[in-house]
């Protein structure tokens, strides 16, 4: 009970630690590559860090002005977009009274709701104490990640020292397996974000949707959130396209459905099945649970944490049990069309 209470009280610190581990795993492969090329490890870390800073600065100088311009313009036009959608909905209810139902009462003012959301979002960013806390957490995570990459061996030895001498080799194997799974997820997630961004940008730009670049960036970022991210990302471009015509909005929905199918049948199998080896149901449960526990950071960390828990359960519980699938599970073919031959039975004459 004391351990559970301590974990609950320190959940913010654990969140920062998890983010630091993710950043360290992102930097570590490049640093190890330079170390193999005979670079001193500290110099290799400085080189990778300098490259990351220069890359972010270069992309920021190109992307950030476009995002600020298009994002500000979109927020300014959001009430008008909401008004157009509401007028169209009212027109439908007047043409088809049965759609309006028999509820009566005051109608929902979508324009006022959008304005209220924008105003509340602005107020949220103005909360200085929370902003200072987030900044402190971000700085702490970055500093911890740099120390982890600069000299990881003492940390690994410290974890191994918690185990009996005869168990340390096995513990290190599990740590390496966890590192492999999480690193695979990171690489796959970066590839997924870039691919989704490019496909969305091409599709929206070809259709002539305003703010196509901004919506593509938003879609790529929300790709971090499994399953729910693409749905949320489709809402703003659909509303903007709806101002031009309902048909255009429908085409935008089709584009996002197509991109989601690519994500579900190509990207997710590569990232989830091969890298972290998680079933989609487990991914959804992890996202819901971690989102409830840690908020936005929990949603981002849900898949790697689920991968770590799966490795620990598999290596420390399932494999030692030597559990075999049940007879009924064996009888179910893995693929359609593959049927087991019935066992021969004796016939009585």
C-alpha positions in Angstrom: 0.0 0.0 0.0 2.9 2.4 0.8 4.5 1.6 -2.5 1.3 2.2 -4.4 0.7 5.5 -2.6 4.3 6.6 -3.3 3.9 5.7 -7.0 0.7 7.7 -7.2 2.4 10.8 -5.5 5.5 10.5 -7.8 3.6 9.8 -11.0 4.8 13.2 -12.4 8.4 12.3 -11.8 7.9 8.8 -13.4 6.4 10.5 -16.4 9.5 12.7 -16.8 11.7 9.7 -16.4 9.8 7.8 -19.1 10.1 10.8 -21.5 13.8 11.0 -20.8 14.2 7.3 -21.6 12.4 7.7 -24.9 14.7 10.7 -25.8 17.7 8.7 -24.8 16.6 5.8 -27.0 16.2 8.1 -29.9 19.7 9.6 -29.6 21.5 6.4 -28.6 21.6 4.6 -32.0 23.3 7.6 -33.7 25.7 8.0 -30.8 26.6 4.3 -30.9 27.2 4.6 -34.7 29.8 7.3 -34.2 31.4 5.4 -31.3 31.9 2.5 -33.6 33.6 4.9 -36.0 36.2 5.6 -33.2 34.6 8.8 -31.9 34.9 9.4 -28.1 31.4 8.9 -26.7 31.1 12.4 -25.3 32.2 13.9 -28.6 29.8 11.6 -30.4 26.9 12.8 -28.2 27.9 16.5 -28.8 28.0 15.8 -32.6 24.5 14.1 -32.6 23.1 16.8 -30.4 24.5 19.6 -32.6 23.0 17.8 -35.6 19.6 17.6 -33.9 19.6 21.2 -32.9 20.6 22.4 -36.4 18.0 20.1 -38.0 15.2 21.4 -35.8 16.3 25.0 -36.4 16.4 24.5 -40.1 13.0 22.8 -40.2 11.6 25.4 -37.8 12.8 28.3 -40.0 10.9 26.8 -42.9 7.9 25.2 -41.3 7.1 27.4 -38.3 6.3 30.6 -40.3 3.9 28.6 -42.5 2.2 27.0 -39.5 1.9 30.3 -37.7 0.4 32.0 -40.7 -2.0 29.3 -41.7 -2.9 28.4 -38.1 -3.7 32.0 -37.2 -5.7 32.4 -40.3 -7.6 29.2 -39.6 -8.4 30.2 -36.0 -9.6 33.6 -37.3 -12.0 31.9 -39.8 -13.1 29.1 -37.4 -16.2 30.9 -36.3 -17.2 31.5 -39.9 -16.6 27.8 -40.7 -18.8 26.8 -37.8 -21.5 29.2 -38.8 -21.6 27.7 -42.3 -21.9 24.2 -41.0 -24.6 25.3 -38.6 -26.6 27.1 -41.4 -26.3 24.0 -43.5 -27.6 21.9 -40.7 -30.5 24.3 -40.1 -31.3 24.2 -43.8 -31.5 20.4 -43.7 -33.7 20.5 -40.6 -36.1 22.9 -42.3 -36.2 20.9 -45.5 -36.5 17.6 -43.6 -38.3 18.3 -40.3 -38.1 14.6 -39.3 -34.3 15.0 -39.0 -34.7 17.7 -36.3 -36.6 15.3 -34.0 -39.2 16.3 -31.5 -36.9 17.6 -28.8 -37.6 21.3 -29.4 -36.0 23.8 -27.1 -33.0 26.1 -27.9 -30.8 25.1 -30.7 -27.1 24.5 -30.2 -25.0 27.5 -31.2 -22.0 26.0 -32.9 -20.4 29.4 -33.6 -20.5 30.4 -30.0 -19.2 27.0 -28.9 -16.2 27.3 -31.3 -15.4 30.8 -30.0 -15.7 29.6 -26.4 -13.2 26.7 -27.1 -10.7 29.1 -28.7 -11.0 31.5 -25.8 -10.6 28.7 -23.2 -7.6 27.4 -25.1 -6.0 30.8 -24.9 -6.7 31.1 -21.2 -5.1 27.6 -20.7 -1.8 28.7 -22.2 -1.8 31.8 -20.0 -1.7 29.8 -16.8 1.9 30.6 -15.8 2.3 28.0 -13.0 1.4 25.1 -15.2 3.5 26.5 -18.0 6.5 26.8 -15.7 6.0 23.2 -14.4 5.9 21.9 -18.0 9.0 23.8 -18.9 10.8 22.4 -15.8 9.7 18.9 -16.7 10.9 19.3 -20.3 14.3 20.6 -19.2 14.6 17.8 -16.6 13.8 15.2 -19.2 16.3 16.5 -21.7 19.1 16.8 -19.1 18.4 13.2 -17.9 18.4 11.9 -21.4 21.7 13.5 -22.2 23.3 11.9 -19.0 21.8 8.5 -19.9 23.3 8.6 -23.4 26.6 10.0 -22.3 27.3 7.2 -19.8 24.6 4.5 -19.7 26.7 1.7 -18.2 26.5 2.9 -14.5 22.7 3.1 -14.8 22.5 -0.5 -16.3 24.9 -1.8 -13.6 22.8 -0.1 -10.9 19.6 -1.9 -12.1 21.5 -5.2 -12.4 22.8 -4.8 -8.9 19.3 -5.2 -7.6 19.3 -8.9 -8.7 21.2 -11.9 -7.3 24.5 -12.6 -9.0 23.2 -15.7 -10.8 20.2 -13.8 -12.2 22.0 -10.7 -13.6 22.8 -12.2 -17.0 19.1 -13.0 -17.5 18.1 -9.5 -16.2 20.4 -7.9 -18.7 19.0 -10.0 -21.5 15.5 -8.8 -20.6 16.7 -5.2 -20.5 18.2 -5.5 -24.0 15.0 -7.0 -25.2 13.0 -4.1 -23.8 15.4 -1.7 -25.4 15.0 -3.5 -28.8 11.2 -3.4 -28.6 11.0 0.3 -27.7 13.7 1.3 -30.2 11.8 -0.5 -32.9 8.6 1.4 -31.9 10.4 4.7 -32.0 11.9 4.1 -35.5 8.5 2.8 -36.8 6.7 5.8 -35.3 9.0 8.3 -36.9 8.6 6.6 -40.3 4.8 6.5 -39.8 4.6 10.2 -38.9 6.6 11.2 -42.0 4.6 9.0 -44.3 1.2 10.1 -43.0 2.3 13.7 -43.2 3.3 13.4 -46.9 0.2 11.4 -47.9 -2.1 13.9 -46.2 -0.4 16.9 -47.7 -0.5 15.5 -51.2 -4.2 14.4 -50.8 -5.4 17.7 -49.4 -3.3 19.9 -51.7 -4.5 18.0 -54.8 -8.1 18.5 -53.6 -7.5 22.3 -53.1 -8.2 22.3 -49.3 -7.1 25.5 -47.6 -4.3 25.1 -44.9 -3.4 21.7 -46.4 0.2 22.0 -45.0 -1.0 22.8 -41.5 -3.6 20.0 -41.5 -0.9 17.6 -42.7 1.4 18.5 -39.9 -1.4 18.1 -37.4 -2.3 14.7 -38.8 1.3 13.6 -38.6 1.6 14.7 -35.0 -1.6 13.0 -34.0 -0.3 9.8 -35.5 1.4 9.4 -32.2 -2.0 8.6 -30.7 -3.0 5.2 -32.0 -6.4 4.7 -33.6 -7.9 7.9 -32.1 -5.4 10.4 -33.6 -6.5 10.0 -37.3 -10.1 10.5 -36.3 -9.4 13.8 -34.5 -7.1 15.0 -37.2 -9.8 14.6 -39.9 -12.2 17.0 -38.2 -10.6 20.4 -39.0 -10.0 19.8 -42.7 -13.4 18.3 -43.2 -15.1 21.4 -41.7 -12.9 23.7 -43.9 -13.8 21.7 -47.0 -17.5 21.8 -46.0 -17.5 25.6 -46.5 -16.8 25.0 -50.2 -19.2 22.2 -50.6 -20.5 19.1 -48.8 -19.1 17.0 -51.6 -15.6 18.3 -51.1 -15.9 17.5 -47.4 -17.0 14.0 -48.2 -13.9 13.6 -50.4 -11.7 14.8 -47.5 -13.3 12.1 -45.3 -12.6 9.5 -48.1 -8.9 10.7 -48.2 -8.6 10.3 -44.5 -10.3 6.9 -44.5 -7.8 5.7 -47.3 -4.8 7.1 -45.3 -6.2 5.3 -42.2 -6.4 2.1 -44.1 -2.8 2.5 -45.2 -1.9 3.1 -41.6 -3.9 0.2 -40.3 -2.8 -2.4 -42.9 0.8 -1.4 -43.6 2.2 0.9 -40.9 0.6 -0.7 -37.8 1.6 -4.3 -38.7 5.2 -3.1 -39.1 5.2 -1.1 -36.0 3.0 -3.0 -33.6 3.4 -6.6 -34.8 7.1 -6.7 -35.7 8.5 -4.1 -33.3 6.4 -4.1 -30.1 4.3 -7.3 -30.8 1.1 -5.9 -29.4 -2.5 -6.8 -30.4 -4.6 -3.8 -31.4 -7.0 -4.5 -28.5 -4.1 -4.2 -26.1 -3.0 -0.9 -27.7 -6.4 0.6 -27.3 -6.6 -0.5 -23.7 -3.1 0.9 -23.0 -4.0 4.2 -24.6 -7.2 4.6 -22.5 -5.5 3.5 -19.3 -2.4 5.6 -19.6 -4.4 8.6 -20.9 -6.5 8.4 -17.8 -3.5 8.1 -15.6 -1.0 10.6 -17.1 -3.1 12.7 -19.6 -1.5 13.6 -22.9 1.9 12.3 -21.9 0.3 9.0 -21.0 -1.3 8.7 -24.4 2.1 9.2 -26.1 3.8 6.7 -23.8 1.1 4.1 -23.8 2.5 1.8 -26.5 6.1 1.7 -25.3 5.0 1.2 -21.7 2.6 -1.6 -22.9 5.5 -3.2 -24.8 7.7 -3.1 -21.6 4.9 -4.7 -19.5 4.4 -7.3 -22.2 8.1 -8.2 -22.2 8.2 -8.5 -18.4 5.1 -10.7 -18.3 6.3 -12.9 -21.1 9.8 -13.4 -19.8 9.2 -13.5 -16.1 5.8 -15.2 -15.9 4.5 -16.9 -19.1 7.8 -18.6 -20.2 8.7 -19.9 -16.7 5.2 -21.5 -16.6 5.9 -23.3 -19.8 2.3 -22.6 -20.8 1.0 -24.3 -23.9 -2.1 -23.3 -25.9 -5.2 -25.1 -25.0 -6.4 -28.0 -27.1 -9.4 -25.9 -28.4 -7.0 -23.1 -29.5 -4.9 -25.6 -31.4 -7.9 -26.8 -33.3 -8.6 -23.3 -34.7 -6.7 -22.8 -38.0 -4.5 -19.7 -38.2 -5.7 -18.9 -41.7 -8.9 -19.3 -43.6 -8.9 -22.3 -45.8 -6.3 -24.2 -43.6 -8.2 -27.0 -42.0 -6.7 -29.7 -39.9 -7.3 -33.2 -41.1 -9.5 -35.2 -38.7 -7.7 -37.8 -36.8 -8.4 -41.3 -38.1 -10.9 -43.3 -36.2 -11.5 -47.0 -36.1 -14.7 -48.3 -37.6 -16.5 -51.2 -36.0 -17.7 -53.7 -38.6 
